[in-house]
């Protein structure tokens, strides 16, 4: 029971899935080209997206959704990033 409670606290409804560019673009309702622009201007490597190899990129579903929802409130999105980092086993 406590592990369930802990999980709810550390992951408050934010998906921990990593998705490919087509799914990420569909989630946000944008083109894959726009994803590339967001990677360059707005998102952080290792947080919002990750390279698996030179041709494969995965996007953190929960954080890109949160970024989009809080696009005008950077502080709120920073909180989501902190919660995500704290939830990693390496922390």
Secondary structure, 3 states (H helix, E strand, C coil): CHHHHHHHHHCCCCCCCEECHHHHHHHHCCCHHHHHHHHHHCCCECCCEEEEECCEEEEEHHHHHHHHHCCCCHHHHHHHHHHHHHHCCCC
